[in-house]
Amino acid sequence: MTNLDARMYGVDLFGEPITQRKTGPIAERFGFAPFSVLDARSGEWQDRKRAWSAVGIKGEVGRSAKSYECHDWMNEKGGGQRGDGDGTSIFDPVLCECVYRWFSAPGAQVVDPFAGGSVRGIIAGMLGRRYWGCDLRSEQVDANRIQADEIMPDIRPEWVCADAMDALDTSPDADLLFSCPPYGDLERYSDDPRDLSTQEWHTFAANYARIILRAAKRLKPDRFACFVVGDFRDKRGFYRDFVSATIAAFKAAGAELYNEAVLVTPVGSACMRVTKQFQSGRKFAKTHQNVLVFCKGDWRKAAKAAEGTVNDK
């Protein structure tokens, strides 16, 4: 922790690492309060996020979505894209840190079937976790590896350029499954027909469930899995209920829903969209994601494994 703090916050005049100020005993003990509402808008959360950025993590590199569609509200006159480039979403590094610290022990093996950008892999390595992730796009995998070379985490993450449907058969056995899958066709990353973001919903849902089934087989007994998802609208304007589809897929794979939390995200560009979309269709501007934690097996044993008090060897 001391070396990590020095990299994130620097050192004081006496050469001692500067640590982040915590508000209250719960945050002191767990980093952030493990409540069912996680506030990414708070000053403390944003400070931690800036500190991770200062390390050199650039989650947007390599993540060039070919198109970004939020259907009705993005296809209105004026269109527009999210973010400061191609509109591609970036995983929150603070949430990543929380999940690793709360649901896995140092030295744990993380498996990520939808690796995408570099964030989850590099933070895993910096927190002493081993990481294996796969992605279809070679340019994304190459960009992630370059970042790992530049940042040099304590344990180098492994990214494999492959289809998760095939690659999971030879992935390591996981102490933690952790991922953020594509949200249907909201972000299209390639023209590869194997890419879930190119598929019609019924095909997407079936293949998504198959990937979760294969990933769950790699998860050791009595361990946790965490997927960050969010409901999104179809082209008619109705929600797909992606959250329920994820829960059902994990249950069919033998992992029960154990925790659920709402990650409240900064408003960002929603303040520019909300007037038009609410006036025209009474649609809320979505400013949250769902953090779903599943358990395969006995949650008591899974909790002990996350504390590092279980040795399977």
VEXLUMNU-658699 format. One record per residue (C-alpha): x, y, z; residue in one letter; residue number from 1. Coordinates in steps of 0.5 Angstrom, whole numbers, plus 500, padded with zeros to 3 digits. Layout:
# VEXLUMNU-658699
((X,Y,Z),'A',NUM)
...
This chain:
# VEXLUMNU-658699
((500,500,500),'M',1)
((506,505,502),'T',2)
((509,504,495),'N',3)
((502,505,491),'L',4)
((501,511,495),'D',5)
((507,514,493),'A',6)
((506,513,486),'R',7)
((499,515,486),'M',8)
((500,521,491),'Y',9)
((507,523,491),'G',10)
((512,524,497),'V',11)
((512,529,503),'D',12)
((518,534,504),'L',13)
((520,528,509),'F',14)
((520,523,503),'G',15)
((514,519,506),'E',16)
((508,517,502),'P',17)
((502,522,502),'I',18)
((496,518,503),'T',19)
((489,519,501),'Q',20)
((485,522,507),'R',21)
((479,518,509),'K',22)
((472,520,512),'T',23)
((470,516,517),'G',24)
((472,509,520),'P',25)
((468,505,515),'I',26)
((472,508,509),'A',27)
((479,508,513),'E',28)
((478,500,514),'R',29)
((475,499,507),'F',30)
((477,504,502),'G',31)
((470,506,501),'F',32)
((464,505,505),'A',33)
((461,498,502),'P',34)
((454,500,501),'F',35)
((449,499,496),'S',36)
((450,506,493),'V',37)
((457,507,491),'L',38)
((457,515,489),'D',39)
((462,516,484),'A',40)
((461,524,484),'R',41)
((464,525,491),'S',42)
((470,529,492),'G',43)
((473,523,495),'E',44)
((472,518,489),'W',45)
((474,523,484),'Q',46)
((480,525,488),'D',47)
((482,517,488),'R',48)
((480,517,480),'K',49)
((485,523,479),'R',50)
((490,519,483),'A',51)
((490,513,479),'W',52)
((490,517,472),'S',53)
((497,520,475),'A',54)
((500,513,475),'V',55)
((499,513,467),'G',56)
((493,509,466),'I',57)
((489,511,460),'K',58)
((483,507,459),'G',59)
((481,510,453),'E',60)
((487,508,449),'V',61)
((485,503,443),'G',62)
((478,503,445),'R',63)
((476,506,438),'S',64)
((468,505,438),'A',65)
((466,505,430),'K',66)
((460,508,432),'S',67)
((456,510,438),'Y',68)
((449,509,438),'E',69)
((444,510,444),'C',70)
((438,510,439),'H',71)
((433,515,440),'D',72)
((437,520,444),'W',73)
((443,520,440),'M',74)
((440,520,433),'N',75)
((436,526,434),'E',76)
((439,532,430),'K',77)
((445,534,433),'G',78)
((447,527,435),'G',79)
((454,527,438),'G',80)
((458,523,442),'Q',81)
((460,521,449),'R',82)
((467,523,452),'G',83)
((473,527,449),'D',84)
((474,523,442),'G',85)
((471,517,439),'D',86)
((465,517,445),'G',87)
((468,510,448),'T',88)
((466,508,455),'S',89)
((472,508,460),'I',90)
((472,503,466),'F',91)
((472,507,473),'D',92)
((479,505,476),'P',93)
((476,507,483),'V',94)
((471,502,482),'L',95)
((476,497,480),'C',96)
((480,498,486),'E',97)
((474,497,491),'C',98)
((472,490,487),'V',99)
((479,487,488),'Y',100)
((480,489,495),'R',101)
((473,487,497),'W',102)
((472,480,493),'F',103)
((479,478,492),'S',104)
((486,477,496),'A',105)
((493,479,494),'P',106)
((495,474,489),'G',107)
((489,472,487),'A',108)
((487,470,479),'Q',109)
((482,475,476),'V',110)
((479,472,469),'V',111)
((476,477,465),'D',112)
((472,475,459),'P',113)
((471,482,456),'F',114)
((477,485,457),'A',115)
((477,491,453),'G',116)
((481,497,455),'G',117)
((487,497,460),'S',118)
((484,499,467),'V',119)
((482,492,470),'R',120)
((489,489,468),'G',121)
((493,494,470),'I',122)
((490,496,477),'I',123)
((490,488,478),'A',124)
((497,488,477),'G',125)
((498,494,482),'M',126)
((494,491,487),'L',127)
((498,484,487),'G',128)
((493,480,483),'R',129)
((494,476,477),'R',130)
((490,478,471),'Y',131)
((488,474,465),'W',132)
((483,478,460),'G',133)
((481,477,453),'C',134)
((479,481,447),'D',135)
((478,480,440),'L',136)
((481,486,437),'R',137)
((489,486,436),'S',138)
((490,493,437),'E',139)
((486,494,443),'Q',140)
((491,488,446),'V',141)
((497,491,443),'D',142)
((495,498,447),'A',143)
((494,495,453),'N',144)
((501,491,453),'R',145)
((504,498,451),'I',146)
((501,501,457),'Q',147)
((503,495,462),'A',148)
((510,496,459),'D',149)
((510,504,461),'E',150)
((507,503,468),'I',151)
((510,497,470),'M',152)
((505,494,475),'P',153)
((508,489,480),'D',154)
((505,483,477),'I',155)
((504,484,469),'R',156)
((497,483,467),'P',157)
((496,478,461),'E',158)
((492,480,455),'W',159)
((490,474,450),'V',160)
((487,476,443),'C',161)
((482,471,442),'A',162)
((474,470,442),'D',163)
((472,469,449),'A',164)
((468,463,447),'M',165)
((474,459,445),'D',166)
((479,462,450),'A',167)
((476,461,456),'L',168)
((477,453,455),'D',169)
((484,454,457),'T',170)
((484,460,461),'S',171)
((487,460,468),'P',172)
((482,458,474),'D',173)
((479,464,477),'A',174)
((479,466,484),'D',175)
((475,472,481),'L',176)
((471,473,475),'L',177)
((471,481,474),'F',178)
((468,484,467),'S',179)
((464,489,464),'C',180)
((461,486,458),'P',181)
((459,490,452),'P',182)
((452,494,452),'Y',183)
((449,491,446),'G',184)
((450,495,440),'D',185)
((451,502,444),'L',186)
((458,501,442),'E',187)
((460,498,436),'R',188)
((468,496,436),'Y',189)
((469,492,430),'S',190)
((466,489,424),'D',191)
((468,482,426),'D',192)
((461,478,427),'P',193)
((464,474,433),'R',194)
((464,481,436),'D',195)
((458,481,441),'L',196)
((457,489,439),'S',197)
((455,487,432),'T',198)
((450,482,434),'Q',199)
((442,483,434),'E',200)
((439,482,441),'W',201)
((437,475,441),'H',202)
((444,473,438),'T',203)
((447,477,443),'F',204)
((443,475,449),'A',205)
((444,467,447),'A',206)
((452,468,446),'N',207)
((453,473,452),'Y',208)
((450,467,456),'A',209)
((454,462,453),'R',210)
((460,466,455),'I',211)
((458,467,462),'I',212)
((457,459,463),'L',213)
((464,458,460),'R',214)
((467,463,465),'A',215)
((463,460,471),'A',216)
((466,454,469),'K',217)
((473,457,470),'R',218)
((471,460,477),'L',219)
((474,456,483),'K',220)
((468,453,488),'P',221)
((467,458,493),'D',222)
((469,465,490),'R',223)
((466,471,487),'F',224)
((464,474,481),'A',225)
((463,481,479),'C',226)
((460,484,473),'F',227)
((458,491,472),'V',228)
((452,492,467),'V',229)
((447,497,466),'G',230)
((440,497,462),'D',231)
((440,500,455),'F',232)
((434,502,450),'R',233)
((433,498,444),'D',234)
((431,502,438),'K',235)
((424,503,439),'R',236)
((426,506,446),'G',237)
((424,501,451),'F',238)
((429,498,456),'Y',239)
((433,491,454),'R',240)
((433,489,461),'D',241)
((440,487,461),'F',242)
((441,487,468),'V',243)
((436,481,469),'S',244)
((439,478,463),'A',245)
((446,478,467),'T',246)
((443,475,473),'I',247)
((439,469,469),'A',248)
((445,467,466),'A',249)
((449,467,472),'F',250)
((444,463,476),'K',251)
((444,458,470),'A',252)
((451,457,470),'A',253)
((451,456,478),'G',254)
((452,462,481),'A',255)
((447,466,485),'E',256)
((446,474,486),'L',257)
((450,475,492),'Y',258)
((450,483,492),'N',259)
((448,489,488),'E',260)
((450,496,488),'A',261)
((448,502,484),'V',262)
((454,506,482),'L',263)
((452,513,481),'V',264)
((456,516,476),'T',265)
((458,524,474),'P',266)
((452,527,470),'V',267)
((457,529,465),'G',268)
((453,530,458),'S',269)
((447,528,461),'A',270)
((445,535,463),'C',271)
((445,537,455),'M',272)
((441,531,453),'R',273)
((436,531,459),'V',274)
((432,537,457),'T',275)
((430,535,450),'K',276)
((429,527,451),'Q',277)
((425,528,457),'F',278)
((421,534,454),'Q',279)
((420,529,447),'S',280)
((419,522,451),'G',281)
((419,523,458),'R',282)
((425,519,459),'K',283)
((430,520,465),'F',284)
((438,521,463),'A',285)
((441,515,466),'K',286)
((447,517,471),'T',287)
((448,510,474),'H',288)
((450,503,473),'Q',289)
((449,496,476),'N',290)
((454,493,480),'V',291)
((452,485,481),'L',292)
((456,481,485),'V',293)
((455,473,485),'F',294)
((457,467,489),'C',295)
((459,460,486),'K',296)
((458,456,492),'G',297)
((459,457,499),'D',298)
((459,465,501),'W',299)
((462,464,507),'R',300)
((468,460,504),'K',301)
((468,465,499),'A',302)
((469,471,504),'A',303)
((474,467,507),'K',304)
((478,466,501),'A',305)
((477,474,499),'A',306)
((480,475,506),'E',307)
((486,471,504),'G',308)
((485,466,510),'T',309)
((483,460,505),'V',310)
((489,456,502),'N',311)
((486,451,496),'D',312)
((493,448,495),'K',313)
